Amino acid sequence: MTRITNHSSPPTAHRHRAAAVLLGATVLVGGCGGVPAPGAASETSAGTDREHPRGATLAEIEWRPCVAPMLTVEAACVDLEVPEGPGGGTVSLFVMKIASDGDVREPDPVVLLAGGPGQAGSLAYPAFAEQLRGALPSRDLLIVDQRGTGRSSALGCELDDDFGAQAKVEFDMDALEKCAKSWPHDPNNFTTEAAAHDLEHIRATLGYPRLNLLGGSYGTRLALVYARLYEANVRTMVLDGVAPPQMALPSSFAEDGQAALDRLFDDCQGSASCAKEFPKLRARFGVAIQRSGAMEAPVTFAHPRTGETLEVPLTRTLFVSGVRGILYSPELSALLPMVIERAAEGDFVPYLNLLVALGDAPEQMMDPGLMLSVLCAEDLPRIDPKEYAERWERTFLGSSMYDLFAGGCARWPVDTAPASAAAAVRVSTPTLLLSGVLDPVTPARWADEAAKTLEGATHLVVEGSGHGTLAKPCVMALAADFIDTAEVSSESTECLDMLRRPQFFIDAKGPAH
């Protein structure tokens, strides 16, 4: 079932925008009033000249041709230097542009903001951007590597991370601290608010009057914080898998992950073929957890893509963390009943194959430096584990997600953000909120929470989708329509009723056959 909710809030005479102070180490790019006007010159290689919003002419932008994974259309890239923070220094920002190719060219681009925190837009979004341009030919698309990710002054540590961020069980803090000593930046300057000021610098420097923000996961928080600071410069927002500032990561991960797993169990029982093949799936999952915690020797298996022989010391924490990661994707989750049954029998190779598929994609790479810089300042200090202990204990994840980040934050040198970092964002910007029914990390309740202070926002809950709904062509089309019109039409949502969870595999051959 698709739920469509329109949220309207009463007028807020005391709404704060640029005056909001979110983080302890506040970074003001170009000072309190925004970004200083660049020097007098014109943009040369990427389309028409534009005037700076304050009336000053643009500095020359030296765009260069660039390539990205799975991108086949022409793109141009530029590196912009911005102040790092109050202590001086600069940060390099990597921006990729896929220029409009429509007969009509709108002045406001779509800016794609990746998740994490720690995901590089240049790895996560090129293929998606290419598809989006087909639906939005009239607007430039900008892909931004947030400071601290990808090619934007990232920490750049080479860490052993076979299964990606979704199944991480610990941070190698010795290696991280060693790497950080050679990093010419202060982790306190790598925050959500700093990234929002960076985005304003990009907008002003490139001469765009307003932006359309499209964020996924943590990218939704960055979009909201930018809107709080620069509401007048935002035309629309599309927020997919909403993680608002008031959501203290990862306090809710265990309960939301359990809810997604319970739904999978229920949906399996509601499927004739799945229920017949796996009649006691919930109990078998408990057996698989027990077996994962009793493995005495590493599991040996061949990497499903490279054929390399791997040995993995399987632990209970790795198993449950990996299951949570698999739940992000309904397509991979279709294999979970079969994988759980095999694990309950003591065979964890199918599980590890699935885990490799989850973490092998480049878009799953996360920069641990930015991840810790953001979460250790903005989120972990707000979580009292004693308040959550009983609730976590009732879940398959327990306290593992909190323990992971608490251990890392104990050694990562950042200051605690003030309480205002968790304040709800109050803006009237036209906003489309998207939630997947099967999402184990940002389910619909978080978009509902954000919508309480987003005047006129529309929330669509999408059947058959997990963490991130825009991969569905139907959802991408309605999001493109929203960006063009700033409205959600009944016609654009009709296709949502056709979306369903993928059928469960009953064996290696696939669903019922």
Secondary structure as GFF3:
##gff-version 3
##sequence-region A 1 513
A	DSSP	beta_strand	3	6	.	.	.	ID=ss1
A	DSSP	beta_strand	64	66	.	.	.	ID=ss2
A	DSSP	beta_strand	75	83	.	.	.	ID=ss3
A	DSSP	beta_strand	90	98	.	.	.	ID=ss4
A	DSSP	beta_strand	110	113	.	.	.	ID=ss5
A	DSSP	alpha_helix	121	124	.	.	.	ID=ss6
A	DSSP	alpha_helix	126	135	.	.	.	ID=ss7
A	DSSP	beta_strand	141	145	.	.	.	ID=ss8
A	DSSP	three_ten_helix	165	167	.	.	.	ID=ss9
A	DSSP	alpha_helix	173	181	.	.	.	ID=ss10
A	DSSP	three_ten_helix	187	189	.	.	.	ID=ss11
A	DSSP	alpha_helix	192	206	.	.	.	ID=ss12
A	DSSP	beta_strand	211	216	.	.	.	ID=ss13
A	DSSP	alpha_helix	218	229	.	.	.	ID=ss14
A	DSSP	three_ten_helix	231	233	.	.	.	ID=ss15
A	DSSP	beta_strand	234	240	.	.	.	ID=ss16
A	DSSP	alpha_helix	253	269	.	.	.	ID=ss17
A	DSSP	alpha_helix	272	277	.	.	.	ID=ss18
A	DSSP	alpha_helix	281	292	.	.	.	ID=ss19
A	DSSP	beta_strand	299	302	.	.	.	ID=ss20
A	DSSP	beta_strand	309	312	.	.	.	ID=ss21
A	DSSP	alpha_helix	316	327	.	.	.	ID=ss22
A	DSSP	alpha_helix	330	333	.	.	.	ID=ss23
A	DSSP	alpha_helix	336	344	.	.	.	ID=ss24
A	DSSP	alpha_helix	349	359	.	.	.	ID=ss25
A	DSSP	three_ten_helix	362	364	.	.	.	ID=ss26
A	DSSP	alpha_helix	368	378	.	.	.	ID=ss27
A	DSSP	three_ten_helix	380	382	.	.	.	ID=ss28
A	DSSP	alpha_helix	385	393	.	.	.	ID=ss29
A	DSSP	alpha_helix	400	409	.	.	.	ID=ss30
A	DSSP	three_ten_helix	419	422	.	.	.	ID=ss31
A	DSSP	beta_strand	431	436	.	.	.	ID=ss32
A	DSSP	alpha_helix	444	451	.	.	.	ID=ss33
A	DSSP	beta_strand	458	462	.	.	.	ID=ss34
A	DSSP	alpha_helix	473	485	.	.	.	ID=ss35
A	DSSP	alpha_helix	490	493	.	.	.	ID=ss36
A	DSSP	three_ten_helix	494	498	.	.	.	ID=ss37
###
